[in-house]
Amino acid sequence: MINPFKNKKGLGRGLSSLIGDSDIKTSNDKISISSIVPNKNQPRKIFEKQALEDLSNSIKERGIIQPLIVRKSEDQDYKYELIAGERRLQAAQSAGLHDVPVVILQADNLKSLELAIIENVQRKDLNAIEEAESYKNLIENFNYDQDKVSKFIGKSRSHIANSIRLLSLPDKITEMIRNEKLSQGHAKILIGLENATMLAEKIIKKKLSVRQSENLVRLLKNGNKKINKKKDPNIINAENELIKKIGMNVSVFNKKNNSGTLSIEYKDYDQLDRLIRIIKENY
């Protein structure tokens, strides 16, 4: 049988070659929407409402141009499990269609997941967390490693590794990524930081670019290094004596060559005036 996807643009070489594999048999048909059950390994979880409405309107006008991809359900008689085309299925339901065109494949669980991932990744339909979860699913449940995922998806190994690392972020941040409040570029900066959630909220509130966010994280890291650097006990004693004398916070920063800075923190103009007067009277 001729592969119906072979010459269609936008599906990508990966999807058409998978459908064209010699061990996958295909047949074209039209089946009832009610006979289609969800794909338990569907990578995509979030569907943008306006985009669905636009697609639904398009389907009302022109019908479904590209068939859905399904396979016979393993545990429900006379049912078909959706492999690819979740958005088209939802839009068709909204448009009031009863039947949809499909390509019925004979595919095992792995091939079903591969097809679903390939279609979504190549169409850029997945958010960064859904993409990462798809790669993790291949690795944990289907004996893939990162090199194999890289070759299969057609993206670098570092992209796969960085993608999966996003799943180590706090749940609150992964939800921000799912809802497209935070980009993947921003999220990568936050991996491994103790105050990641606070920084993510600040990035969103201030509408910081990735570069600005990197600078913010760098400043905080450098600040923490200074704070955590062990001070000479003699300098600490000198700071405490000055604080008692003038009633203001004092910090002494001493460099290796014994040069440095003396910082005095005042709370209002009265304290500043008093400080200036003390210096004038004594020097």
C-alpha positions as CSV (number, residue, x, y, z in Angstrom):
1,M,0.0,0.0,0.0
2,I,1.2,3.5,-0.8
3,N,2.1,5.5,2.3
4,P,-0.4,8.3,2.4
5,F,2.0,10.5,4.4
6,K,5.1,10.1,2.2
7,N,4.9,13.3,0.3
8,K,3.0,15.5,2.7
9,K,5.0,18.5,3.9
10,G,5.2,19.4,7.6
11,L,5.1,15.9,8.9
12,G,8.9,15.5,8.8
13,R,11.0,12.6,7.6
14,G,10.9,10.9,11.0
15,L,7.1,10.4,11.0
16,S,6.8,9.4,7.3
17,S,9.6,6.9,7.6
18,L,8.1,5.4,10.8
19,I,4.7,4.9,9.1
20,G,6.6,3.5,6.1
21,D,8.4,0.9,8.2
22,S,8.0,-2.5,6.7
23,D,6.7,-4.0,10.0
24,I,3.8,-1.5,10.1
25,K,0.8,-2.3,8.0
26,T,-1.6,0.5,7.2
27,S,-5.1,0.9,5.9
28,N,-7.2,4.0,5.1
29,D,-10.7,4.2,6.5
30,K,-13.4,6.4,8.1
31,I,-14.6,5.5,11.5
32,S,-16.9,6.9,14.2
33,I,-15.5,9.4,16.7
34,S,-17.2,7.4,19.5
35,S,-15.1,4.4,18.6
36,I,-11.8,6.2,19.3
37,V,-10.2,6.0,22.8
38,P,-7.4,8.2,24.1
39,N,-3.7,7.3,23.8
40,K,-2.5,6.4,27.3
41,N,1.0,7.6,26.2
42,Q,-0.2,10.8,24.6
43,P,2.7,13.3,25.1
44,R,0.6,16.4,24.8
45,K,-1.5,17.4,27.8
46,I,-2.3,21.1,27.2
47,F,-4.3,22.4,24.2
48,E,-4.7,26.1,23.6
49,K,-8.4,27.0,23.5
50,Q,-8.3,29.6,20.8
51,A,-6.2,27.4,18.5
52,L,-8.8,24.5,18.9
53,E,-11.6,26.9,18.1
54,D,-9.8,28.1,14.9
55,L,-9.2,24.5,13.9
56,S,-12.8,23.5,14.6
57,N,-14.0,26.4,12.4
58,S,-11.6,25.3,9.6
59,I,-12.9,21.7,9.9
60,K,-16.5,22.9,9.6
61,E,-15.6,24.7,6.3
62,R,-13.2,22.2,4.7
63,G,-13.4,19.0,6.7
64,I,-10.4,17.1,8.1
65,I,-7.6,17.3,5.4
66,Q,-5.1,15.1,7.3
67,P,-6.3,11.8,8.7
68,L,-5.8,10.8,12.3
69,I,-3.5,7.9,13.1
70,V,-5.0,5.1,15.1
71,R,-4.5,1.4,16.0
72,K,-6.9,-1.3,17.3
73,S,-7.3,-1.1,21.0
74,E,-5.6,-3.9,22.9
75,D,-8.2,-4.0,25.7
76,Q,-11.5,-2.7,24.2
77,D,-13.3,-4.6,21.4
78,Y,-14.4,-2.6,18.4
79,K,-12.4,0.4,19.6
80,Y,-9.4,2.2,18.2
81,E,-6.6,3.9,20.2
82,L,-5.5,7.3,19.0
83,I,-1.8,7.5,18.1
84,A,-1.5,11.0,16.6
85,G,-4.1,13.7,16.0
86,E,-5.5,14.5,19.5
87,R,-6.0,18.2,18.5
88,R,-7.8,17.3,15.3
89,L,-10.0,14.8,17.2
90,Q,-11.0,17.4,19.8
91,A,-11.7,20.0,17.1
92,A,-13.8,17.5,15.1
93,Q,-15.9,16.7,18.1
94,S,-16.4,20.5,18.7
95,A,-17.4,20.9,15.0
96,G,-20.1,18.2,15.4
97,L,-18.5,15.5,13.2
98,H,-19.6,11.9,13.7
99,D,-17.0,10.2,11.5
100,V,-13.3,11.1,10.9
101,P,-10.8,9.9,8.3
102,V,-8.1,7.7,9.8
103,V,-5.0,5.7,9.0
104,I,-5.2,2.4,10.9
105,L,-1.8,1.0,11.8
106,Q,-0.7,-2.3,13.2
107,A,1.7,-1.0,15.8
108,D,3.0,-2.1,19.2
109,N,3.2,0.2,22.3
110,L,6.7,1.5,21.4
111,K,5.9,2.3,17.8
112,S,2.7,4.0,19.0
113,L,4.6,6.2,21.4
114,E,7.4,6.9,18.8
115,L,4.8,8.1,16.3
116,A,3.0,10.3,18.9
117,I,6.3,11.9,20.0
118,I,7.6,12.5,16.5
119,E,4.4,14.2,15.3
120,N,4.2,16.5,18.3
121,V,7.9,17.3,18.4
122,Q,8.2,18.0,14.7
123,R,5.1,20.2,14.7
124,K,6.5,22.0,17.9
125,D,3.1,21.2,19.6
126,L,4.7,20.1,22.9
127,N,5.6,22.5,25.7
128,A,9.1,21.9,27.1
129,I,7.8,19.8,30.0
130,E,5.7,17.5,27.8
131,E,8.7,17.1,25.5
132,A,10.9,16.2,28.5
133,E,8.4,13.7,29.8
134,S,8.2,12.0,26.4
135,Y,11.9,11.5,26.3
136,K,11.9,10.2,29.9
137,N,9.1,7.8,29.0
138,L,11.2,6.4,26.1
139,I,14.2,6.0,28.4
140,E,12.4,4.5,31.5
141,N,9.8,2.3,29.8
142,F,11.2,1.4,26.4
143,N,14.9,0.9,27.1
144,Y,16.1,3.9,25.2
145,D,19.2,5.9,26.3
146,Q,19.9,9.6,25.6
147,D,22.0,8.8,22.5
148,K,19.2,6.7,21.0
149,V,16.6,9.4,21.7
150,S,18.9,12.0,20.2
151,K,19.3,10.0,16.9
152,F,15.6,9.1,16.8
153,I,14.3,12.7,17.4
154,G,17.0,14.3,15.3
155,K,18.2,16.7,18.1
156,S,21.5,16.9,19.9
157,R,22.3,14.8,22.9
158,S,22.8,17.9,25.0
159,H,19.3,19.1,24.0
160,I,17.9,15.8,25.2
161,A,19.9,15.9,28.5
162,N,18.9,19.6,29.2
163,S,15.3,18.8,28.4
164,I,15.1,16.0,30.9
165,R,16.9,18.1,33.5
166,L,13.9,20.4,33.5
167,L,11.9,17.7,35.3
168,S,14.2,18.2,38.4
169,L,12.7,21.7,38.9
170,P,10.0,22.3,41.6
171,D,6.5,21.5,40.5
172,K,5.5,25.2,40.7
173,I,8.1,26.0,38.1
174,T,7.2,23.1,35.8
175,E,3.6,24.4,35.9
176,M,4.8,27.8,34.8
177,I,6.5,26.2,31.8
178,R,3.5,24.1,31.0
179,N,1.3,27.2,30.9
180,E,4.0,29.1,28.9
181,K,4.5,31.7,31.6
182,L,8.2,30.7,31.7
183,S,10.3,29.8,28.7
184,Q,12.6,26.8,28.4
185,G,15.6,29.2,28.1
186,H,14.6,30.9,31.4
187,A,14.0,27.5,33.1
188,K,17.4,26.1,32.3
189,I,19.0,28.9,34.3
190,L,17.1,27.9,37.4
191,I,18.1,24.2,37.5
192,G,19.8,23.3,40.8
193,L,19.2,26.6,42.5
194,E,17.7,26.6,46.0
195,N,15.7,29.7,45.5
196,A,14.5,28.7,42.0
197,T,10.8,29.3,42.6
198,M,11.4,32.8,44.0
199,L,13.6,33.7,41.0
200,A,11.1,32.3,38.6
201,E,8.4,34.5,40.1
202,K,10.7,37.5,39.9
203,I,11.5,36.8,36.2
204,I,7.8,36.7,35.3
205,K,6.9,39.7,37.4
206,K,9.7,41.9,36.0
207,K,9.4,40.4,32.5
208,L,13.2,39.7,32.4
209,S,14.8,38.4,29.2
210,V,16.9,35.3,29.4
211,R,20.1,37.4,29.4
212,Q,18.8,39.6,32.2
213,S,17.8,36.5,34.1
214,E,21.3,35.0,33.7
215,N,22.8,38.3,35.0
216,L,20.4,38.2,38.0
217,V,21.4,34.6,38.9
218,R,25.1,35.5,38.5
219,L,24.8,38.5,40.8
220,L,23.1,36.4,43.4
221,K,25.7,33.6,43.2
222,N,28.5,36.1,43.5
223,G,26.8,37.7,46.5
224,N,26.4,34.4,48.2
225,K,30.1,33.6,47.7
226,K,31.0,36.9,49.4
227,I,28.6,36.2,52.3
228,N,29.8,32.7,52.7
229,K,33.5,33.6,52.6
230,K,35.0,33.2,56.0
231,K,36.1,36.5,57.6
232,D,39.1,37.1,59.8
233,P,38.0,37.1,63.4
234,N,40.0,40.4,64.0
235,I,37.9,42.1,61.2
236,I,34.7,40.7,62.8
237,N,35.7,42.2,66.2
238,A,36.5,45.5,64.6
239,E,33.1,45.6,62.8
240,N,31.4,44.9,66.1
241,E,33.3,47.6,68.0
242,L,32.4,50.2,65.3
243,I,28.7,49.2,65.4
244,K,28.7,49.7,69.2
245,K,30.4,53.1,68.9
246,I,28.3,54.7,66.1
247,G,25.1,52.6,66.3
248,M,25.1,51.8,62.6
249,N,25.8,48.6,60.6
250,V,29.4,48.4,59.5
251,S,31.0,46.0,57.1
252,V,34.7,45.7,56.4
253,F,35.8,43.9,53.2
254,N,39.5,43.1,53.3
255,K,41.4,41.8,50.2
256,K,44.4,39.5,50.1
257,N,46.8,42.5,49.7
258,N,45.2,44.0,52.8
259,S,43.5,46.8,50.9
260,G,39.7,46.9,51.0
261,T,36.6,48.9,51.7
262,L,34.7,50.1,54.8
263,S,30.9,50.2,54.4
264,I,28.7,52.1,56.9
265,E,24.9,51.8,56.5
266,Y,22.7,54.7,57.7
267,K,18.9,54.6,58.0
268,D,18.1,58.3,57.6
269,Y,19.5,61.8,57.1
270,D,19.9,62.3,60.8
271,Q,22.2,59.3,61.1
272,L,24.2,60.5,58.0
273,D,24.6,64.0,59.5
274,R,25.8,62.5,62.8
275,L,28.3,60.3,61.0
276,I,29.7,63.2,59.0
277,R,29.9,65.3,62.2
278,I,31.9,62.5,64.0
279,I,34.3,62.2,61.1
280,K,34.8,66.0,60.9
281,E,35.3,66.4,64.6
282,N,37.9,63.6,64.9
283,Y,39.9,64.0,61.7
